[in-house]
Amino acid sequence: MRVRAPKSFIVVLGLLCAAWSPALAQKSDGQWPRIIENEKARVVVYQPQLESFNDVTLAARAAVSVTPPKKDPIFGAVWFDARTSVNREARTVLLEETKVTEIKFPGATPEQEAWLRNVIETEIPNWGKYISYDVLVAQLALVEKEASASERLNNKPPDIVYATKPTVLIIIDGDPILKDVEGSSLKSVVNTPYFIVQDKSTMLWYLKGSESWYTGNDVLGPWSAMMSSQPPQAVRELAAKSVSTPPDSAKADTEASVVPEIVVRTKPAEVIQTDGEPKLEPLKDTSLLYVTNSEDDILMDIASQQYYVLIAGRWYTTRSLAGGPWEYVPGEKLPKDFPNIPAGSDVGDVRTNVPGTTEAKEAVLENSIPQTAEVDRKTAAVTVTYDGEPKFEKIEGTSMSYAVNTDKSVLLIGGRYYCCDKAIWFESDKATGPWVVSTKVPDDVQSIPPENPNYNVKYVYIYDSTPEVVYVGYTPAYYGSYVYGGCVIYGTGYHYQPWYGAYYYPRPVTYGFAVHYNPYMGWGFSFGISYGWMTVSFGHYGGYWGAGGYGYGYHHGYHHGYHHGYRQGFGAGYIAGKNQGNRPEQFKRNSYETRDKGVRQTATRPTQQPAGGRGTGSRPKASQQPNNVYADKNGNVYRNNNGNWQQRDSKGNWQSTNKGGTKPSQQPSASQQPRPSTNDLNKQYQARERSNQRQQSYQQQSRSYSRPSGRTGGGGRRR
């Protein structure tokens, strides 16, 4: 026989499940605790605390209090598990298939707790279930989760070119491959994202970058700027048809005309540059110096007199910027003061790539959170085009083969063909299709080595399926963001052989496009952006430099007064959008948003605020009282009272806790569980504070793509 409980307990259900919803806060998602009031009770839910996160399943607990009219509040805790769907673009996480695993209300009778469990399990699907993405990331830092590094990634230094003048690196993917331009005397270089052509009548070469033209006698240089002349009309007309340039709103914000020098490389390379000879300033409370007149992250360790440069998330060191040689430095071998680099300094962003820092830990944890979607099995489709008949080559060390003459990732596994396209798996009996949506990823996929250009598809998952839909997801590794040595790095470091027949199909690259990481926006590119060099030509397939696309998060500003860079995040999105056949304004970081049909976004914010609970007649709202109450793993409730921890006892009073938890001499009885140490409570407190900081920082950065200028005029270095 079911025992009825006071309606005040019912209110807990809706608020608990809706508690993390950004749509429910009146001001921001950082407003905690949340409160519901009606004639029956006043219910307060404190910010949920994550206990574990495994791929798409999370477990959490929340402290709650119920205050009936004219009575003292009853404090308790509720635990629940849920399958998550993530929308990185909307910064939301949707809880699905939520299951309550435990309830503890010391002030309630066993009958009331049993009744409460039954109601929660019945009603929980009907409540708002959105949580903040940034809260999840911050709390993951407290979850004991082993971050597996890819042991075989290649960290060999690229060809690092040092320049003291404005310089743009032009990457050609191997020896130049030339193709005749029909109806003209021109030849174009097809294995580069830049517009490079040769006029066969004069044997001169022409290179276009935004509004600038260059010419030379050799494709490898030297190149000279055409300051007062123009290339032949045929060259200009071809460029007008072939080159994608940023719209006016994204052009460089320059205070003086800057014509950079050109450096051409046919192998993996990066350019680091300073405005004249390097100028060094000390970093407070460290034995480190940093270069102030550079857009790059260049530091010097005073003790060793070695320079350290951050490239694609990796640290490289040299005694001489100009002379080299360069060596890769594992994170654990960085100078001892690197973790002490002030977060608010001009080079504070590099802390993301210093193992052990809060920023590095959060980036690693964020790398484990998948973007998810629901795929319609009837309407989702893919078309695979080959350059000639399908051609497959063996993946070394495995029984699999992969197609080399297509822009898609097509694998032959156990006599069946699998295609991973825009983070969705398809399969077919034939290499040419027809293709159907897969319901399971073959286990062999996990054995693809990083030496293979399809390595990234290991990070595209299938979680579940029904006869109508398939639940899928991918982590940032699909776009080349890998975990290595306790940090995130970009790219595998390997150079993959492109395909060239009638068509040119490039493969993902690691170096050559100044990849940088922004903790709130992800990886982005900045090749020559300060000089208006965001151009790409000839409609390359699949994106030249990314694994199926890339984020547009990094947007820096040169700290010297005469040019600050421009909204390069928008520019990068513009180019990727063009490559993917979309209008610039349609480009998204979310791979699933590039599909016209067959995919439903998950964890999208509701357009209307859901009701606070069925039958309650009220809506949750942000409370003005302190968000300072926590629940431990045993259901005990604590609060932080101006830095002092107090525990709620069975009589409803707050009692100070000892600093070390239960003393060794005070062995708890079977009915008395030990209290957490002050250190554990402080970690929970710090994680909550950190989540609020992350949300505020993301909101500030997302409102404006312009990189904060910092020390504008005297130098506002990128942050």
Salt bridges, closest charged atoms under 4 A:
ASP29 OD1 - ARG34 NH2 3.26
GLU37 OE2 - ARG42 NE 3.33
GLU37 OE1 - LYS621 NZ 4.00
GLU51 OE2 - ARG61 NH1 2.67
GLU89 OE1 - ARG589 NE 3.42
GLU96 OE1 - ARG83 NH2 3.40
GLU97 OE2 - ARG83 NH2 3.54
GLU123 OE1 - ARG614 NH1 3.49
ASP134 OD1 - ARG91 NH2 2.67
ASP134 OD1 - ARG694 NH2 3.44
ASP159 OD2 - ARG265 NE 2.73
ASP173 OD1 - HIS495 NE2 2.64
ASP180 OD1 - LYS200 NZ 3.43
GLU211 OE2 - LYS251 NZ 3.80
ASP248 OD1 - LYS251 NZ 3.07
GLU255 OE2 - HIS564 NE2 3.17
GLU261 OE2 - LYS165 NZ 3.91
ASP275 OD2 - HIS560 NE2 3.18
GLU295 OE1 - HIS556 NE2 3.53
ASP297 OD1 - ARG717 NH2 3.55
ASP297 OD2 - ARG718 NH2 2.88
ASP346 OD2 - ARG711 NH2 2.64
ASP349 OD2 - ARG707 NH2 2.91
GLU359 OE1 - ARG351 NE 3.03
GLU362 OE2 - ARG690 NE 2.82
GLU362 OE1 - ARG694 NH1 3.16
GLU366 OE2 - ARG88 NH1 3.83
GLU366 OE1 - ARG694 NH2 3.34
GLU374 OE1 - ARG600 NH2 2.87
ASP407 OD2 - LYS408 NZ 3.56
ASP421 OD2 - ARG595 NH2 2.64
GLU427 OE1 - ARG416 NE 2.55
ASP429 OD1 - ARG416 NH1 2.17
ASP443 OD1 - LYS440 NZ 3.33
GLU451 OE2 - ARG152 NH2 2.99
GLU585 OE2 - ARG583 NE 2.85
